[in-house]
Amino acid sequence: MASKENQNLQIVVIVLAILVFILAGVAFWLNGKKTTAMARADDANTKASEAGRSEREMQAQANNYKVWIGYQEADTYDTLQESFAGDMEKYGKYFEEENRSYRNILENIFEENRLLGQNEVTAKAQVKDLTVRLLSLEKEKEAQIAKHIEDKDAAIAQKESLRNDFQQQREAMIEENRKIADQLEEQRTRIDELTAACADTEKTLNQEIEKLKRMLVVLKDNQAVPDPYAQPADGEIRLVDQRQGKVWINLGTLDQLRPQVTFSVYSGDTSDIYAAESKGSIEVTQILGAHLAEARISSDEPTRPLEKGDKVYSQVWNQGRKVGFALAGIIDMNGDGVEDLAQMKSVIAMNSGKVDAMPDGKGGIVGDMTVDTRYLILGKYPEGARKEEANERRSWMKINEDATTLGIETITLDEFLNLLGWQAERRTVKLGAGARAEDFPAIMRGDRIPQDTNSQRRKFRPRKPQAAY
């Protein structure tokens, strides 16, 4: 602390020296004024004497300032100026130019010392607090070390126990591996024997395959190449009884044929059903055997009667597979103005078909169409103003949009029934005196459904191949 007080005193002396230096400058100036005054008038002598005295006093003060700031009385102004510049460069380097003075430097040093003292007090308090915390941590560390040693001893004991268990399991596993190795060796021997037997069998089979390939090549060379785009028939007429209107075909129980299935009939020399013209239609009445069924002639032409060897084909029935259809609109099969939806579903079912989708009567659709759906059958478009017909119209639009998206072909109800060979039931009525008026109802021409007079307008389209699952 004594050195700091000496430094402070030196700084004060330096400041006083500066003040003395300033006073010396003023004395020099007064001395000049005095010389001028003596030259001008004699009465300036008195003033000069006073000025000399003042100068001596100021010189004495300046000398005192020099001593106060740590210099000798004999030090010149240049010496003081050079020392001041060095002190300012050393101690006042970070002060503004106008604030560079010994007093400002002393005040700054005092303030820094004061702050250092405060920081020292704070640091001592922190050191005390840290010492207390260190002692607490040391106690915790000792407790943790003791706990760690205890856990280590327990882990060593557990390791010994696990090592013993592992050794026992290892010995058991070695014994099991030895048994498995013996079994594996036996299996390898057995596999080698089977491999040798398989090799002999494979050699024999390859020889047979080569023989069969050669036979197949010969058979293919002798076989006519069929038209890959021709649609084959479903069956063939084996016998015809024109008097009773019956025929027998080569389809039966093994073909999953059922009564009431209808077929279109084509000439026996037809190889492509697409390009042929139908001779008539038949309806299965009785299944007689594995590949034999009886059917009635539902329609034919007198100029082209059905004959033995004629081909039969159905767009709905497919051997071993149900063909799907979709319905839209009002299904009126016999033109009596009454919807025959239930009868239509029955006719499709009798021909081993199924209904994939149809209107639900609420503007929606029951079921779902797929890419395998054969036709969308369009009934009469619902044009009424009733709520039910408005729902039917919404169903009509939705089911047609779905059919367009899936690429399903549409067909009118009349066209479908013609392709199916289906005809409405007709009963015999008496003519003449025994005739009844109710047997001849009036026909409303405005509701008549126009018939397609162009027999070549639509022919069967190719059956879609059965999906492979």
WOHUJO-V681842 format. One record per residue. N is the residue number from 0. RES is the residue in three letters. PSI is psi in whole degrees, 0 to 359 (NA if undefined). Layout:
n: (N & N)
res: (RES & RES)
psi: (PSI & PSI)
This chain:
n: (0 & 1 & 2 & 3 & 4 & 5 & 6 & 7 & 8 & 9 & 10 & 11 & 12 & 13 & 14 & 15 & 16 & 17 & 18 & 19 & 20 & 21 & 22 & 23 & 24 & 25 & 26 & 27 & 28 & 29 & 30 & 31 & 32 & 33 & 34 & 35 & 36 & 37 & 38 & 39 & 40 & 41 & 42 & 43 & 44 & 45 & 46 & 47 & 48 & 49 & 50 & 51 & 52 & 53 & 54 & 55 & 56 & 57 & 58 & 59 & 60 & 61 & 62 & 63 & 64 & 65 & 66 & 67 & 68 & 69 & 70 & 71 & 72 & 73 & 74 & 75 & 76 & 77 & 78 & 79 & 80 & 81 & 82 & 83 & 84 & 85 & 86 & 87 & 88 & 89 & 90 & 91 & 92 & 93 & 94 & 95 & 96 & 97 & 98 & 99 & 100 & 101 & 102 & 103 & 104 & 105 & 106 & 107 & 108 & 109 & 110 & 111 & 112 & 113 & 114 & 115 & 116 & 117 & 118 & 119 & 120 & 121 & 122 & 123 & 124 & 125 & 126 & 127 & 128 & 129 & 130 & 131 & 132 & 133 & 134 & 135 & 136 & 137 & 138 & 139 & 140 & 141 & 142 & 143 & 144 & 145 & 146 & 147 & 148 & 149 & 150 & 151 & 152 & 153 & 154 & 155 & 156 & 157 & 158 & 159 & 160 & 161 & 162 & 163 & 164 & 165 & 166 & 167 & 168 & 169 & 170 & 171 & 172 & 173 & 174 & 175 & 176 & 177 & 178 & 179 & 180 & 181 & 182 & 183 & 184 & 185 & 186 & 187 & 188 & 189 & 190 & 191 & 192 & 193 & 194 & 195 & 196 & 197 & 198 & 199 & 200 & 201 & 202 & 203 & 204 & 205 & 206 & 207 & 208 & 209 & 210 & 211 & 212 & 213 & 214 & 215 & 216 & 217 & 218 & 219 & 220 & 221 & 222 & 223 & 224 & 225 & 226 & 227 & 228 & 229 & 230 & 231 & 232 & 233 & 234 & 235 & 236 & 237 & 238 & 239 & 240 & 241 & 242 & 243 & 244 & 245 & 246 & 247 & 248 & 249 & 250 & 251 & 252 & 253 & 254 & 255 & 256 & 257 & 258 & 259 & 260 & 261 & 262 & 263 & 264 & 265 & 266 & 267 & 268 & 269 & 270 & 271 & 272 & 273 & 274 & 275 & 276 & 277 & 278 & 279 & 280 & 281 & 282 & 283 & 284 & 285 & 286 & 287 & 288 & 289 & 290 & 291 & 292 & 293 & 294 & 295 & 296 & 297 & 298 & 299 & 300 & 301 & 302 & 303 & 304 & 305 & 306 & 307 & 308 & 309 & 310 & 311 & 312 & 313 & 314 & 315 & 316 & 317 & 318 & 319 & 320 & 321 & 322 & 323 & 324 & 325 & 326 & 327 & 328 & 329 & 330 & 331 & 332 & 333 & 334 & 335 & 336 & 337 & 338 & 339 & 340 & 341 & 342 & 343 & 344 & 345 & 346 & 347 & 348 & 349 & 350 & 351 & 352 & 353 & 354 & 355 & 356 & 357 & 358 & 359 & 360 & 361 & 362 & 363 & 364 & 365 & 366 & 367 & 368 & 369 & 370 & 371 & 372 & 373 & 374 & 375 & 376 & 377 & 378 & 379 & 380 & 381 & 382 & 383 & 384 & 385 & 386 & 387 & 388 & 389 & 390 & 391 & 392 & 393 & 394 & 395 & 396 & 397 & 398 & 399 & 400 & 401 & 402 & 403 & 404 & 405 & 406 & 407 & 408 & 409 & 410 & 411 & 412 & 413 & 414 & 415 & 416 & 417 & 418 & 419 & 420 & 421 & 422 & 423 & 424 & 425 & 426 & 427 & 428 & 429 & 430 & 431 & 432 & 433 & 434 & 435 & 436 & 437 & 438 & 439 & 440 & 441 & 442 & 443 & 444 & 445 & 446 & 447 & 448 & 449 & 450 & 451 & 452 & 453 & 454 & 455 & 456 & 457 & 458 & 459 & 460 & 461 & 462 & 463 & 464 & 465 & 466 & 467 & 468)
res: (MET & ALA & SER & LYS & GLU & ASN & GLN & ASN & LEU & GLN & ILE & VAL & VAL & ILE & VAL & LEU & ALA & ILE & LEU & VAL & PHE & ILE & LEU & ALA & GLY & VAL & ALA & PHE & TRP & LEU & ASN & GLY & LYS & LYS & THR & THR & ALA & MET & ALA & ARG & ALA & ASP & ASP & ALA & ASN & THR & LYS & ALA & SER & GLU & ALA & GLY & ARG & SER & GLU & ARG & GLU & MET & GLN & ALA & GLN & ALA & ASN & ASN & TYR & LYS & VAL & TRP & ILE & GLY & TYR & GLN & GLU & ALA & ASP & THR & TYR & ASP & THR & LEU & GLN & GLU & SER & PHE & ALA & GLY & ASP & MET & GLU & LYS & TYR & GLY & LYS & TYR & PHE & GLU & GLU & GLU & ASN & ARG & SER & TYR & ARG & ASN & ILE & LEU & GLU & ASN & ILE & PHE & GLU & GLU & ASN & ARG & LEU & LEU & GLY & GLN & ASN & GLU & VAL & THR & ALA & LYS & ALA & GLN & VAL & LYS & ASP & LEU & THR & VAL & ARG & LEU & LEU & SER & LEU & GLU & LYS & GLU & LYS & GLU & ALA & GLN & ILE & ALA & LYS & HIS & ILE & GLU & ASP & LYS & ASP & ALA & ALA & ILE & ALA & GLN & LYS & GLU & SER & LEU & ARG & ASN & ASP & PHE & GLN & GLN & GLN & ARG & GLU & ALA & MET & ILE & GLU & GLU & ASN & ARG & LYS & ILE & ALA & ASP & GLN & LEU & GLU & GLU & GLN & ARG & THR & ARG & ILE & ASP & GLU & LEU & THR & ALA & ALA & CYS & ALA & ASP & THR & GLU & LYS & THR & LEU & ASN & GLN & GLU & ILE & GLU & LYS & LEU & LYS & ARG & MET & LEU & VAL & VAL & LEU & LYS & ASP & ASN & GLN & ALA & VAL & PRO & ASP & PRO & TYR & ALA & GLN & PRO & ALA & ASP & GLY & GLU & ILE & ARG & LEU & VAL & ASP & GLN & ARG & GLN & GLY & LYS & VAL & TRP & ILE & ASN & LEU & GLY & THR & LEU & ASP & GLN & LEU & ARG & PRO & GLN & VAL & THR & PHE & SER & VAL & TYR & SER & GLY & ASP & THR & SER & ASP & ILE & TYR & ALA & ALA & GLU & SER & LYS & GLY & SER & ILE & GLU & VAL & THR & GLN & ILE & LEU & GLY & ALA & HIS & LEU & ALA & GLU & ALA & ARG & ILE & SER & SER & ASP & GLU & PRO & THR & ARG & PRO & LEU & GLU & LYS & GLY & ASP & LYS & VAL & TYR & SER & GLN & VAL & TRP & ASN & GLN & GLY & ARG & LYS & VAL & GLY & PHE & ALA & LEU & ALA & GLY & ILE & ILE & ASP & MET & ASN & GLY & ASP & GLY & VAL & GLU & ASP & LEU & ALA & GLN & MET & LYS & SER & VAL & ILE & ALA & MET & ASN & SER & GLY & LYS & VAL & ASP & ALA & MET & PRO & ASP & GLY & LYS & GLY & GLY & ILE & VAL & GLY & ASP & MET & THR & VAL & ASP & THR & ARG & TYR & LEU & ILE & LEU & GLY & LYS & TYR & PRO & GLU & GLY & ALA & ARG & LYS & GLU & GLU & ALA & ASN & GLU & ARG & ARG & SER & TRP & MET & LYS & ILE & ASN & GLU & ASP & ALA & THR & THR & LEU & GLY & ILE & GLU & THR & ILE & THR & LEU & ASP & GLU & PHE & LEU & ASN & LEU & LEU & GLY & TRP & GLN & ALA & GLU & ARG & ARG & THR & VAL & LYS & LEU & GLY & ALA & GLY & ALA & ARG & ALA & GLU & ASP & PHE & PRO & ALA & ILE & MET & ARG & GLY & ASP & ARG & ILE & PRO & GLN & ASP & THR & ASN & SER & GLN & ARG & ARG & LYS & PHE & ARG & PRO & ARG & LYS & PRO & GLN & ALA & ALA & TYR)
psi: (330 & 321 & 321 & 319 & 322 & 319 & 317 & 319 & 319 & 318 & 318 & 318 & 320 & 318 & 316 & 325 & 321 & 316 & 320 & 319 & 320 & 316 & 326 & 320 & 318 & 322 & 319 & 319 & 318 & 326 & 321 & 317 & 323 & 317 & 318 & 319 & 322 & 326 & 329 & 322 & 155 & 332 & 354 & 350 & 320 & 315 & 324 & 319 & 316 & 318 & 322 & 317 & 315 & 322 & 318 & 322 & 315 & 325 & 320 & 318 & 317 & 320 & 320 & 317 & 319 & 312 & 317 & 323 & 8 & 17 & 169 & 155 & 334 & 354 & 136 & 171 & 319 & 321 & 317 & 318 & 317 & 319 & 320 & 316 & 318 & 318 & 319 & 324 & 327 & 316 & 335 & 27 & 325 & 15 & 155 & 156 & 320 & 348 & 7 & 102 & 159 & 325 & 314 & 322 & 319 & 317 & 319 & 319 & 320 & 316 & 320 & 320 & 322 & 316 & 321 & 321 & 315 & 316 & 325 & 319 & 314 & 317 & 319 & 320 & 319 & 320 & 319 & 315 & 317 & 325 & 318 & 316 & 324 & 317 & 320 & 316 & 324 & 318 & 315 & 320 & 317 & 321 & 318 & 322 & 317 & 318 & 319 & 318 & 318 & 314 & 324 & 316 & 318 & 320 & 323 & 318 & 318 & 323 & 318 & 318 & 315 & 325 & 319 & 315 & 317 & 320 & 318 & 315 & 323 & 316 & 319 & 321 & 321 & 318 & 318 & 319 & 323 & 318 & 318 & 322 & 318 & 316 & 320 & 320 & 319 & 317 & 321 & 317 & 318 & 321 & 321 & 318 & 316 & 324 & 318 & 318 & 320 & 322 & 318 & 317 & 319 & 320 & 317 & 315 & 321 & 322 & 317 & 320 & 318 & 319 & 315 & 322 & 317 & 320 & 321 & 321 & 317 & 316 & 320 & 323 & 329 & 357 & 138 & 145 & 119 & 161 & 118 & 342 & 359 & 143 & 116 & 161 & 163 & 329 & 195 & 146 & 125 & 335 & 144 & 134 & 93 & 327 & 315 & 357 & 40 & 154 & 162 & 132 & 163 & 41 & 144 & 214 & 320 & 340 & 4 & 38 & 144 & 157 & 156 & 1 & 135 & 146 & 147 & 147 & 137 & 160 & 146 & 337 & 12 & 127 & 343 & 109 & 329 & 319 & 359 & 164 & 134 & 139 & 340 & 200 & 156 & 158 & 126 & 131 & 334 & 135 & 122 & 339 & 191 & 321 & 47 & 132 & 152 & 140 & 153 & 150 & 112 & 335 & 144 & 176 & 132 & 328 & 344 & 72 & 158 & 141 & 163 & 135 & 350 & 150 & 146 & 146 & 141 & 133 & 342 & 310 & 138 & 128 & 117 & 10 & 139 & 130 & 134 & 146 & 160 & 148 & 147 & 147 & 193 & 118 & 100 & 101 & 329 & 7 & 22 & 6 & 1 & 135 & 135 & 43 & 316 & 319 & 323 & 316 & 322 & 318 & 317 & 319 & 322 & 332 & 24 & 27 & 183 & 156 & 113 & 322 & 147 & 164 & 148 & 2 & 357 & 16 & 0 & 197 & 136 & 124 & 182 & 136 & 152 & 176 & 344 & 356 & 127 & 304 & 152 & 111 & 120 & 117 & 201 & 136 & 128 & 116 & 359 & 174 & 2 & 162 & 320 & 319 & 327 & 320 & 319 & 323 & 319 & 319 & 321 & 311 & 316 & 314 & 329 & 322 & 318 & 321 & 320 & 318 & 319 & 355 & 32 & 133 & 141 & 151 & 143 & 162 & 315 & 318 & 320 & 316 & 324 & 317 & 325 & 337 & 17 & 142 & 146 & 147 & 138 & 142 & 156 & 133 & 150 & 147 & 170 & 220 & 333 & 2 & 150 & 145 & 325 & 345 & 351 & 69 & 154 & 146 & 122 & 107 & 332 & 334 & 3 & 138 & 120 & 139 & 150 & 113 & 352 & 101 & 341 & 9 & 317 & 133 & 168 & 141 & 160 & 141 & 142 & 140 & 147 & 135 & 139 & 121 & NA)
